[in-house]
Structures are given as structure tokens and as C-alpha cells.
Amino acid sequence: MQFKKRHFGGMIAFVVVVGLIAATVVIHHGFSARMQPSAMEAIIARTMRALAVPAKAKSMTNPLPPSNENIQAGLAHFADHCATCHANNGSGDTDFGKGLYPKPPDMRTGHTQAMSDGAIYYTIQNGIRLTGMPAFGEDPRDDDEGTWQLVHFIRHLPKLSAEEEVQMKKLNPRSPNEMGEEQSEEDFLNGKKPDPNQKTQIHKH
């Protein structure tokens, strides 16, 4: 009981410190998502991420073998669903990623790679509040094969090859304009004349 009281007291103290730091940041710099998080904010974000994962989830192990088939399935899933924010190589260096606060972590480094398989799985399935990480899946469960394949691919990120990055680029989501441009290039290479009645829309941001 005494241990629980100390633990609860420590949690309250942590929340108070977080609140004071957040208030200081807002007073001096505003609350822009463009700002680069300080070292203290990064520590707080990682601590909150760790606290967001239940102990039971952290102890889960990946039921799938780290076969090439599972890694490739995770690669395709990551390229289609995750790379917009996390980048194909897991660096987080994307237009969307740079606009988030806190920024997506470099998933190739120790902070992500040190997480247990269960913690990574739980984070993908349930997301993390007050960050840009959404919860994937309408009915999160412990036996989702696609998510476990993603866990294997995240483990593979530090060893990602240039050939795999090229493969992933072909699997990334594309806008209608990008698909139209690719089709035009393919038609040109195949000797097909462009349709003069077809207009290419250009969106400016």
C-alpha cells in the first residue's frame, strides 16, 4: 500500500512538472507545432509514451516468425499506411512529420528499437493521446496479423536497403495528379499520343 502511495505521489509530481514546463513554453514561445521540441520535452514525450502502454501489453511477444514473407508484408503495409508521417526509412523526415508536435521519432534508433514487441504493437493499435499517432483498427485486438508484421518491419528498419526503399516508394499513396503524371509518362514511353481534351490539374499550396 505504501509503495502504491509513493507511486501515485510520483505520478502527481510528474504531471505538475509537465504542466509547469508546458506553461513556460507557451508563455515564451506560443504553442506552434513548428517548434523543435527541447530535450526536456522529448524526455517527457517518451515518458508519456511509456506510461501509455499497460504492463500486460509490454509483456506480449510477437506470435509471427521474423520471416522474409512477414517482413515484406510489413514493408508494404508501412509504405501504404505509415510512411506519410514516418517516411519509408522510419526517420520521420516528411512534410507531414515535420508539421506534427511532438515530431515522429526516428524509429531506427534506440528509443523505438528498445521498446518491447508488445509495446510497439499496442502503440500501433491504440495510438497515443495528445500526439499525432492515431489508433489503427476499429476493434483493436492482440492477434492482428498485419500489425505484428508491422512490428517485424519496424525491427528491420535499421537494416533497410536502398532497394527496399525504392520498392516502398512505388507503394506509397499517390494523389490523382501524381497518378496522372505517371500515366502520361508511361503513355509517352509507349508511344501513345496525349489526349488534347484531357487537362492536368495543378494544385498549389
C-alpha positions as a LaTeX table, in Angstrom:
\begin{tabular}{lrrr}
\hline
Residue & $x$ (\AA) & $y$ (\AA) & $z$ (\AA) \\
\hline
Met1 & 0.00 & 0.00 & 0.00 \\
Gln2 & 2.82 & 2.37 & 0.92 \\
Phe3 & 4.51 & 1.63 & $-2.42$ \\
Lys4 & 1.30 & 2.48 & $-4.29$ \\
Lys5 & 1.01 & 5.76 & $-2.41$ \\
Arg6 & 4.60 & 6.67 & $-3.31$ \\
His7 & 3.97 & 5.69 & $-6.94$ \\
Phe8 & 0.79 & 7.76 & $-7.06$ \\
Gly9 & 2.58 & 10.70 & $-5.45$ \\
Gly10 & 5.36 & 10.42 & $-8.03$ \\
Met11 & 2.81 & 10.47 & $-10.83$ \\
Ile12 & 1.22 & 13.63 & $-9.45$ \\
Ala13 & 4.62 & 15.30 & $-9.14$ \\
Phe14 & 5.43 & 14.34 & $-12.73$ \\
Val15 & 2.15 & 15.80 & $-14.01$ \\
Val16 & 2.80 & 19.03 & $-12.09$ \\
Val17 & 6.31 & 19.32 & $-13.58$ \\
Val18 & 4.94 & 18.67 & $-17.08$ \\
Gly19 & 2.31 & 21.35 & $-16.56$ \\
Leu20 & 4.87 & 23.91 & $-15.40$ \\
Ile21 & 7.16 & 23.20 & $-18.35$ \\
Ala22 & 4.26 & 23.40 & $-20.82$ \\
Ala23 & 3.12 & 26.71 & $-19.31$ \\
Thr24 & 6.65 & 28.13 & $-19.57$ \\
Val25 & 6.92 & 27.09 & $-23.22$ \\
Val26 & 3.55 & 28.61 & $-24.11$ \\
Ile27 & 4.34 & 31.91 & $-22.34$ \\
His28 & 7.70 & 32.35 & $-24.05$ \\
His29 & 7.17 & 30.73 & $-27.45$ \\
Gly30 & 3.46 & 30.17 & $-28.02$ \\
Phe31 & 2.15 & 26.73 & $-28.93$ \\
Ser32 & 3.24 & 26.40 & $-32.53$ \\
Ala33 & 3.72 & 22.90 & $-33.94$ \\
Arg34 & 6.64 & 24.26 & $-35.99$ \\
Met35 & 8.88 & 24.48 & $-32.94$ \\
Gln36 & 11.60 & 21.90 & $-32.39$ \\
Pro37 & 10.93 & 20.13 & $-29.07$ \\
Ser38 & 13.52 & 20.73 & $-26.36$ \\
Ala39 & 15.45 & 17.88 & $-24.79$ \\
Met40 & 13.17 & 18.05 & $-21.76$ \\
Glu41 & 10.05 & 17.87 & $-23.92$ \\
Ala42 & 11.49 & 14.85 & $-25.72$ \\
Ile43 & 12.06 & 13.13 & $-22.38$ \\
Ile44 & 8.51 & 13.95 & $-21.28$ \\
Ala45 & 7.08 & 12.66 & $-24.57$ \\
Arg46 & 8.97 & 9.37 & $-24.24$ \\
Thr47 & 7.89 & 9.04 & $-20.61$ \\
Met48 & 4.25 & 9.63 & $-21.52$ \\
Arg49 & 4.56 & 7.07 & $-24.32$ \\
Ala50 & 5.93 & 4.54 & $-21.87$ \\
Leu51 & 3.15 & 5.26 & $-19.37$ \\
Ala52 & 0.53 & 4.91 & $-22.11$ \\
Val53 & 1.33 & 1.22 & $-22.61$ \\
Pro54 & $-0.10$ & $-1.17$ & $-19.98$ \\
Ala55 & 2.29 & $-3.65$ & $-18.36$ \\
Lys56 & 0.32 & $-6.57$ & $-19.83$ \\
Ala57 & 0.81 & $-5.21$ & $-23.35$ \\
Lys58 & 4.55 & $-4.71$ & $-22.82$ \\
Ser59 & 4.92 & $-8.38$ & $-21.98$ \\
Met60 & 3.32 & $-9.60$ & $-25.22$ \\
Thr61 & 5.60 & $-11.36$ & $-27.70$ \\
Asn62 & 5.29 & $-11.44$ & $-31.47$ \\
Pro63 & 3.49 & $-14.67$ & $-32.42$ \\
Leu64 & 4.79 & $-14.49$ & $-36.00$ \\
Pro65 & 8.28 & $-15.58$ & $-37.05$ \\
Pro66 & 10.60 & $-12.87$ & $-38.46$ \\
Ser67 & 10.45 & $-14.49$ & $-41.90$ \\
Asn68 & 11.14 & $-12.60$ & $-45.11$ \\
Glu69 & 7.46 & $-13.06$ & $-46.01$ \\
Asn70 & 6.28 & $-11.33$ & $-42.83$ \\
Ile71 & 8.85 & $-8.55$ & $-43.14$ \\
Gln72 & 7.83 & $-7.91$ & $-46.75$ \\
Ala73 & 4.16 & $-7.82$ & $-45.76$ \\
Gly74 & 5.03 & $-5.31$ & $-43.03$ \\
Leu75 & 7.06 & $-3.28$ & $-45.56$ \\
Ala76 & 4.08 & $-2.97$ & $-47.89$ \\
His77 & 1.75 & $-2.07$ & $-45.01$ \\
Phe78 & 4.18 & 0.53 & $-43.68$ \\
Ala79 & 4.68 & 2.11 & $-47.12$ \\
Asp80 & 0.94 & 2.45 & $-47.64$ \\
His81 & $-0.21$ & 3.45 & $-44.14$ \\
Cys82 & 2.73 & 4.82 & $-42.12$ \\
Ala83 & 5.30 & 6.39 & $-44.44$ \\
Thr84 & 3.31 & 9.62 & $-44.92$ \\
Cys85 & 4.34 & 10.68 & $-41.42$ \\
His86 & 7.22 & 8.32 & $-40.58$ \\
Ala87 & 8.98 & 8.22 & $-44.02$ \\
Asn88 & 9.82 & 4.98 & $-45.78$ \\
Asn89 & 13.04 & 4.65 & $-43.80$ \\
Gly90 & 11.37 & 5.42 & $-40.46$ \\
Ser91 & 13.24 & 8.71 & $-39.97$ \\
Gly92 & 10.08 & 10.84 & $-39.66$ \\
Asp93 & 11.57 & 13.30 & $-42.17$ \\
Thr94 & 8.43 & 14.08 & $-44.19$ \\
Asp95 & 6.31 & 17.18 & $-44.76$ \\
Phe96 & 3.58 & 15.77 & $-42.51$ \\
Gly97 & 6.05 & 14.60 & $-39.91$ \\
Lys98 & 7.75 & 17.99 & $-39.69$ \\
Gly99 & 4.37 & 19.61 & $-39.06$ \\
Leu100 & 3.48 & 17.38 & $-36.12$ \\
Tyr101 & 4.20 & 18.12 & $-32.47$ \\
Pro102 & 5.82 & 16.22 & $-30.97$ \\
Lys103 & 7.69 & 15.13 & $-34.10$ \\
Pro104 & 7.58 & 11.46 & $-35.10$ \\
Pro105 & 10.54 & 9.61 & $-33.58$ \\
Asp106 & 13.35 & 8.21 & $-35.69$ \\
Met107 & 12.20 & 4.61 & $-35.48$ \\
Arg108 & 15.64 & 3.29 & $-36.41$ \\
Thr109 & 17.19 & 4.50 & $-33.16$ \\
Gly110 & 17.37 & 3.02 & $-29.69$ \\
His111 & 14.30 & 4.74 & $-28.22$ \\
Thr112 & 11.94 & 2.85 & $-30.54$ \\
Gln113 & 14.05 & $-0.25$ & $-31.02$ \\
Ala114 & 14.36 & $-0.63$ & $-27.23$ \\
Met115 & 10.58 & $-0.93$ & $-26.89$ \\
Ser116 & 9.21 & $-4.44$ & $-26.49$ \\
Asp117 & 7.30 & $-6.02$ & $-29.37$ \\
Gly118 & 4.14 & $-5.76$ & $-27.30$ \\
Ala119 & 4.66 & $-2.05$ & $-26.64$ \\
Ile120 & 5.13 & $-1.33$ & $-30.34$ \\
Tyr121 & 2.07 & $-3.43$ & $-31.19$ \\
Tyr122 & $-0.07$ & $-1.67$ & $-28.57$ \\
Thr123 & 1.06 & 1.77 & $-29.78$ \\
Ile124 & 0.08 & 0.97 & $-33.38$ \\
Gln125 & $-3.28$ & $-0.49$ & $-32.36$ \\
Asn126 & $-4.29$ & 2.16 & $-29.82$ \\
Gly127 & $-2.33$ & 5.30 & $-30.72$ \\
Ile128 & $-1.07$ & 7.83 & $-28.18$ \\
Arg129 & $-3.18$ & 10.68 & $-26.86$ \\
Leu130 & $-2.03$ & 14.28 & $-27.40$ \\
Thr131 & 0.26 & 13.27 & $-30.26$ \\
Gly132 & $-0.22$ & 12.75 & $-33.99$ \\
Met133 & $-0.20$ & 8.96 & $-33.54$ \\
Pro134 & $-3.71$ & 7.65 & $-34.32$ \\
Ala135 & $-5.24$ & 4.36 & $-33.28$ \\
Phe136 & $-5.43$ & 1.95 & $-36.21$ \\
Gly137 & $-8.24$ & $-0.53$ & $-36.47$ \\
Glu138 & $-11.83$ & $-0.25$ & $-35.32$ \\
Asp139 & $-11.56$ & $-3.23$ & $-32.98$ \\
Pro140 & $-8.02$ & $-3.43$ & $-31.52$ \\
Arg141 & $-7.09$ & $-6.96$ & $-30.52$ \\
Asp142 & $-3.97$ & $-8.91$ & $-29.61$ \\
Asp143 & $-3.94$ & $-11.23$ & $-32.63$ \\
Asp144 & $-3.95$ & $-8.81$ & $-35.58$ \\
Glu145 & $-1.52$ & $-10.39$ & $-38.02$ \\
Gly146 & $-0.96$ & $-7.22$ & $-40.07$ \\
Thr147 & 0.12 & $-5.24$ & $-37.01$ \\
Trp148 & 2.51 & $-7.97$ & $-35.86$ \\
Gln149 & 4.03 & $-7.95$ & $-39.36$ \\
Leu150 & 4.50 & $-4.20$ & $-38.96$ \\
Val151 & 6.35 & $-4.85$ & $-35.70$ \\
His152 & 8.77 & $-7.14$ & $-37.57$ \\
Phe153 & 9.30 & $-4.49$ & $-40.25$ \\
Ile154 & 9.97 & $-1.79$ & $-37.64$ \\
Arg155 & 12.64 & $-4.06$ & $-36.20$ \\
His156 & 14.05 & $-4.33$ & $-39.74$ \\
Leu157 & 14.24 & $-0.54$ & $-40.31$ \\
Pro158 & 17.87 & $-0.12$ & $-39.14$ \\
Lys159 & 18.87 & $-2.62$ & $-41.87$ \\
Leu160 & 16.61 & $-1.25$ & $-44.62$ \\
Ser161 & 18.33 & $-1.42$ & $-48.00$ \\
Ala162 & 18.27 & 1.15 & $-50.82$ \\
Glu163 & 16.47 & $-1.39$ & $-53.00$ \\
Glu164 & 13.74 & $-1.79$ & $-50.38$ \\
Glu165 & 13.28 & 1.99 & $-50.19$ \\
Val166 & 12.79 & 2.08 & $-53.98$ \\
Gln167 & 10.27 & $-0.74$ & $-53.63$ \\
Met168 & 8.41 & 1.18 & $-50.93$ \\
Lys169 & 8.28 & 4.38 & $-52.98$ \\
Lys170 & 6.20 & 2.52 & $-55.57$ \\
Leu171 & 3.77 & 1.50 & $-52.82$ \\
Asn172 & 3.34 & 4.96 & $-51.25$ \\
Pro173 & $-0.10$ & 6.62 & $-51.56$ \\
Arg174 & $-0.30$ & 8.92 & $-54.59$ \\
Ser175 & $-2.53$ & 11.85 & $-55.40$ \\
Pro176 & $-4.69$ & 11.88 & $-58.57$ \\
Asn177 & $-2.23$ & 14.37 & $-60.10$ \\
Glu178 & 0.73 & 12.11 & $-59.40$ \\
Met179 & $-1.07$ & 9.12 & $-60.88$ \\
Gly180 & $-1.97$ & 11.22 & $-63.94$ \\
Glu181 & 1.63 & 12.29 & $-64.42$ \\
Glu182 & 2.86 & 8.70 & $-64.12$ \\
Gln183 & 0.27 & 7.57 & $-66.67$ \\
Ser184 & 1.34 & 10.36 & $-69.05$ \\
Glu185 & 4.98 & 9.32 & $-68.74$ \\
Glu186 & 4.07 & 5.69 & $-69.34$ \\
Asp187 & 1.96 & 6.63 & $-72.38$ \\
Phe188 & 4.85 & 8.72 & $-73.76$ \\
Leu189 & 7.31 & 5.84 & $-73.35$ \\
Asn190 & 4.84 & 3.52 & $-75.09$ \\
Gly191 & 4.45 & 5.94 & $-77.99$ \\
Lys192 & 0.86 & 6.87 & $-77.16$ \\
Lys193 & $-0.09$ & 10.42 & $-78.07$ \\
Pro194 & $-1.58$ & 12.58 & $-75.27$ \\
Asp195 & $-5.29$ & 13.32 & $-75.34$ \\
Pro196 & $-5.68$ & 17.07 & $-76.12$ \\
Asn197 & $-9.04$ & 17.09 & $-74.34$ \\
Gln198 & $-7.52$ & 15.83 & $-71.09$ \\
Lys199 & $-6.44$ & 18.61 & $-68.74$ \\
Thr200 & $-3.94$ & 18.18 & $-65.98$ \\
Gln201 & $-4.98$ & 19.84 & $-62.75$ \\
Ile202 & $-2.28$ & 21.55 & $-60.77$ \\
His203 & $-2.89$ & 22.28 & $-57.11$ \\
Lys204 & $-0.88$ & 25.00 & $-55.45$ \\
His205 & $-0.37$ & 25.17 & $-51.69$ \\
\hline
\end{tabular}
